[in-house]
Amino acid sequence: MTKTGRALLVSLLLIISQAQAAEYTVDPAHSYIAFRIQHLGFSWLRGQFRDFEGRFYYEAAKPGKSRIDIEIATASLDTNHAERDRHLRSAAFLDVGTHQQIRFESTRFSGTATRGFLEGQLSLHGVSRPVRFEVIKIGEGKDPWGGYRVGFHARYSLKRSDFGMHYNLGKFGDTVEIELGIEGVRN
C-alpha cells in the first residue's frame, strides 16, 4: 500500500471512529433492569423495573469518556406477584410514596471499548452511594430502520441495608443482584 493509500485509510478510520462517538437514548423496549434476591436461602426471587429512561455517551476510540444517566420509576417494580409487589413498594422496602425514583449517574469508566467497570452514584431509597458495575459490550451497528444502536450488559450486587432498607429477610436477604441490558439508539 502506498503512503497516500495508508494516509487515506487512517483518515477514513478516524472519521468512522469519530462518527460512532455520540449521545444515545436508552431504548426501553429493548432494554431491561432486573434483580434477584434469595428467598430464605431456598430459591431465587426475580423481578424487574418496567419504567425507566436514560441517556449515555459512548465512543469506542475513547472508552474512558463513556458516561450514563438512568432514572427508574420505583413503582414499576414487577415480580409477577401482586401482593409481594405491594409489600416491596411499601415503606418496609422501596417506599415508593416517598422515593419515586432510583437514579444512577456515572462518574468514571475504566476498561476497553468492549468491557470494563463503570463507577458512579446510585441513589436509592433516599441514600446515595458509590457503586461499580461490571460492563460488557454486546454489539453495535446500523439497525434495519436506518438508525445506529449499541448495547451493553452490566452487573452489580448491592446490600439493601447500605441503602437504609433493614426489613429482616434472614441471612440471605440482604444481597440483591442487579442486572442491566441496555440498548441505546444514537441521537
C-alpha positions as CSV (number, residue, x, y, z in Angstrom):
1,M,0.0,0.0,0.0
2,T,1.3,3.4,-0.9
3,K,1.9,6.2,1.6
4,T,-1.1,8.1,0.2
5,G,-3.2,4.9,0.5
6,R,-2.2,4.4,4.1
7,A,-2.9,8.0,5.0
8,L,-6.3,7.8,3.3
9,L,-7.1,4.6,5.2
10,V,-6.0,6.1,8.5
11,S,-8.1,9.2,7.8
12,L,-11.1,7.1,6.9
13,L,-10.8,5.0,10.1
14,L,-10.5,8.2,12.2
15,I,-13.6,9.6,10.6
16,I,-15.5,6.3,11.1
17,S,-14.5,6.1,14.8
18,Q,-15.4,9.7,15.4
19,A,-18.8,9.2,13.7
20,Q,-19.6,6.5,16.2
21,A,-18.9,8.8,19.2
22,A,-22.3,10.0,20.1
23,E,-25.1,10.5,22.6
24,Y,-27.6,7.7,22.8
25,T,-31.1,7.4,24.2
26,V,-31.9,4.1,26.1
27,D,-34.5,2.1,24.2
28,P,-36.7,0.7,26.9
29,A,-38.4,-1.7,24.6
30,H,-35.0,-3.4,24.0
31,S,-33.5,-2.9,27.5
32,Y,-34.2,-4.3,30.9
33,I,-33.3,-3.6,34.6
34,A,-33.7,-6.8,36.6
35,F,-32.8,-8.1,40.0
36,R,-32.7,-11.3,42.0
37,I,-32.5,-12.0,45.7
38,Q,-32.5,-15.2,47.6
39,H,-35.8,-16.2,49.3
40,L,-34.9,-17.6,52.8
41,G,-32.0,-19.5,51.2
42,F,-34.4,-21.8,49.4
43,S,-34.8,-20.2,46.0
44,W,-34.2,-17.0,44.0
45,L,-36.9,-14.3,43.7
46,R,-36.6,-12.4,40.4
47,G,-38.1,-9.1,39.4
48,Q,-37.6,-6.1,37.2
49,F,-38.4,-2.5,36.8
50,R,-40.6,-1.8,33.8
51,D,-40.5,2.0,33.6
52,F,-37.1,3.7,33.1
53,E,-35.3,6.1,30.9
54,G,-31.7,7.1,30.3
55,R,-29.1,8.7,28.1
56,F,-25.5,7.8,27.6
57,Y,-22.4,8.8,25.7
58,Y,-20.2,6.2,24.1
59,E,-17.1,6.5,22.0
60,A,-15.3,3.2,21.1
61,A,-12.0,5.0,20.4
62,K,-12.1,6.7,23.8
63,P,-14.0,4.4,26.2
64,G,-12.9,6.5,29.2
65,K,-15.2,9.2,28.1
66,S,-18.2,6.9,28.4
67,R,-21.0,8.0,30.7
68,I,-24.6,7.2,31.5
69,D,-27.5,8.6,33.5
70,I,-30.6,6.4,34.2
71,E,-33.8,7.1,36.1
72,I,-36.0,4.2,37.2
73,A,-39.6,4.6,38.5
74,T,-39.7,2.6,41.7
75,A,-43.5,1.9,41.4
76,S,-42.8,0.0,38.2
77,L,-41.3,-2.9,40.2
78,D,-42.7,-6.2,39.0
79,T,-42.1,-9.7,40.5
80,N,-45.1,-11.3,38.8
81,H,-46.9,-11.5,42.2
82,A,-49.2,-8.5,43.0
83,E,-49.3,-9.0,46.8
84,R,-45.5,-9.3,47.0
85,D,-45.1,-6.2,44.7
86,R,-47.3,-4.2,47.1
87,H,-45.1,-5.2,50.0
88,L,-41.9,-4.3,48.1
89,R,-43.3,-0.9,47.2
90,S,-44.3,-0.3,50.9
91,A,-42.3,1.7,53.5
92,A,-40.6,-1.6,54.6
93,F,-38.7,-1.7,51.3
94,L,-38.7,0.9,48.4
95,D,-41.2,3.3,50.0
96,V,-42.4,4.4,46.6
97,G,-44.7,7.1,48.1
98,T,-41.6,8.9,49.3
99,H,-38.9,7.7,46.9
100,Q,-40.4,7.7,43.4
101,Q,-37.1,7.3,41.5
102,I,-33.9,5.3,41.6
103,R,-31.1,7.1,39.8
104,F,-27.6,6.1,38.6
105,E,-25.2,8.7,37.3
106,S,-21.8,7.5,36.2
107,T,-18.6,9.3,37.2
108,R,-15.9,7.1,35.6
109,F,-15.4,4.3,33.2
110,S,-12.2,2.2,33.2
111,G,-11.5,-0.5,30.6
112,T,-11.6,-1.1,26.9
113,A,-14.3,-0.4,24.3
114,T,-15.7,-3.9,24.9
115,R,-15.5,-4.4,28.7
116,G,-14.7,-2.7,31.9
117,F,-16.0,-1.1,35.1
118,L,-18.5,1.8,35.3
119,E,-18.4,3.7,38.6
120,G,-21.0,6.3,39.7
121,Q,-23.5,7.3,42.3
122,L,-26.6,5.2,42.9
123,S,-29.4,7.0,44.6
124,L,-31.9,4.5,46.1
125,H,-34.4,4.9,49.0
126,G,-33.1,8.4,49.8
127,V,-29.4,7.2,50.1
128,S,-26.7,7.9,47.5
129,R,-23.6,5.6,47.5
130,P,-20.8,5.0,45.1
131,V,-21.2,1.7,43.1
132,R,-19.2,-0.1,40.5
133,F,-20.8,-2.1,37.6
134,E,-19.0,-4.7,35.6
135,V,-19.9,-3.8,31.9
136,I,-19.6,-5.9,28.7
137,K,-20.4,-4.5,25.3
138,I,-22.8,-6.8,23.4
139,G,-22.6,-5.1,20.0
140,E,-23.2,-2.1,17.8
141,G,-24.1,-1.2,14.3
142,K,-26.8,0.0,12.0
143,D,-30.4,-1.2,12.6
144,P,-32.9,-2.1,9.8
145,W,-34.6,1.3,10.1
146,G,-31.6,3.5,9.4
147,G,-30.6,4.2,13.0
148,Y,-27.5,3.2,14.8
149,R,-27.5,1.2,18.1
150,V,-25.1,-0.1,20.7
151,G,-25.9,-2.5,23.5
152,F,-24.3,-3.4,26.9
153,H,-24.8,-5.8,29.7
154,A,-23.9,-4.8,33.3
155,R,-24.0,-6.5,36.8
156,Y,-23.7,-5.3,40.3
157,S,-24.5,-6.7,43.8
158,L,-25.8,-4.3,46.5
159,K,-26.7,-4.7,50.1
160,R,-30.2,-3.4,50.9
161,S,-29.0,-2.4,54.3
162,D,-26.5,0.0,52.7
163,F,-29.5,1.9,51.3
164,G,-31.5,2.0,54.5
165,M,-33.7,-1.0,53.9
166,H,-33.5,-3.1,57.1
167,Y,-36.6,-5.3,56.8
168,N,-35.5,-8.7,58.0
169,L,-35.4,-11.3,55.3
170,G,-33.0,-13.6,57.0
171,K,-29.3,-14.0,56.5
172,F,-29.7,-14.4,52.7
173,G,-32.0,-11.5,52.1
174,D,-29.6,-8.5,52.2
175,T,-27.7,-9.0,49.0
176,V,-29.6,-8.1,45.8
177,E,-28.0,-8.9,42.4
178,I,-28.7,-6.2,39.8
179,E,-28.5,-7.0,36.0
180,L,-29.0,-4.5,33.2
181,G,-29.3,-5.0,29.5
182,I,-29.1,-1.5,27.9
183,E,-29.6,-0.9,24.2
184,G,-29.3,2.7,23.0
185,V,-30.3,4.5,19.8
186,R,-27.9,7.2,18.6
187,N,-29.4,10.6,18.7
